[in-house]
Amino acid sequence: MQPRITVITLGVDDLERAIAFYRDGLGWPTQGIIGAEFENGAVAFFNPGLAALG
């Protein structure tokens, strides 16, 4: 089995701005912010697929 990266986690100061960059700038699909009701729980997931990264 070849080693591969499957998840990358980035901490950002402005989650909405980061979402705009990855979603609108790079075209990566996302459902948006999840878990905003929890203190320090807000997160966004992107699934660009291999084609977007190649």
NUTI-225642 format. One record per atom (N, C-alpha, C): x, y, z; residue in one letter. Coordinates in steps of 0.02 Angstrom, whole numbers, plus 50000, padded with zeros to 5 digits. Layout:
N
XYZa/...
//
This chain:
54
500424994150000m/500005000050000m/500445006350000m/500295010949957q/500665017249953q/500435022050008q/500895025450041p/500695030450090p/500335036250055p/499845039050088r/499485044750060r/499195049050115r/499085055250099i/498765059950146i/498025059850131i/497615058650183t/496895058550174t/496535064150209t/496855067150260v/496545072550297v/497075077750315v/496905083950305i/497335089550326i/496905094050369i/497145095950427t/496785100350472t/497145107050476t/496775112450465l/497055119150469l/496665123150521l/497005126450565g/496685131050611g/496715138050582g/496155141550581v/496135148350552v/495805153150601v/495975159550594d/495675164650637d/494985166750612d/494865166250547d/494235168550517d/493965162850473d/493525158750503l/493275152850468l/492845154750407l/492445159850412e/492025161850355e/492455164250296e/492995167750310r/493455169950257r/493815163950226r/494015159150267a/494335153150242a/493855149150197a/493225148650218i/492735145150177i/492655148550110i/492615155150110a/492545158850048a/493135157450002a/493735157150029f/494325155749988f/494295148749956f/494175143649997y/494185136849971y/493575135249929y/492985137649949r/492375136249911r/492335140549848r/492385147149856d/492285151649800d/492915152449757d/493495152649789g/494115153549753g/494365147249719g/494355141649755l/494615135449727l/494065130749702l/493445132249718g/492885128149694g/492785121649732g/493065121149793w/492985114949831w/492295114749863w/491935109149857p/491265108749885p/491285108149962p/490785111149994t/490715110850067t/489995111950086t/489805109350143q/489135110650171q/489145117050214q/489735119950224g/489795126050264g/490015124550335g/489875129250380i/490095128750449i/489645123850487i/489965119350525i/489625114450566i/489855115350638i/489405114650685g/489585114750756g/489685121650785g/489425126850753a/489515133650778a/489165134750845a/488705130350863e/488355131150927e/488785129250987e/489365126250974f/489815124251028f/490415129051032f/490635130451093e/491215134751101e/491825131251070e/492175134551026n/492755131850991n/492585125450953n/491955124750930g/491765118750895g/491645119650820g/491665125850796a/491505127150726a/492035124150681a/491795120850627v/492245117550581v/491905117350512v/492305116950460a/492045116050392a/492445110350360a/492095106050324f/492415100550289f/492375101750214f/492915100150179f/492955100750107f/493145094050078f/492875092450020n/493055086249987n/493205087849914n/493815090349900p/493975092449832p/494075086649784p/494215080749809g/494355075149765g/495055075549737g/495285070349706l/495965070049680l/496075074649620l/495575075649579a/495665079749519a/495845086849536a/495555089549590a/495695096549609a/496405097249637a/496685091949662l/497345092349692l/497905090649644l/497745088149586g/498265085949540g/498465090949493g/
//
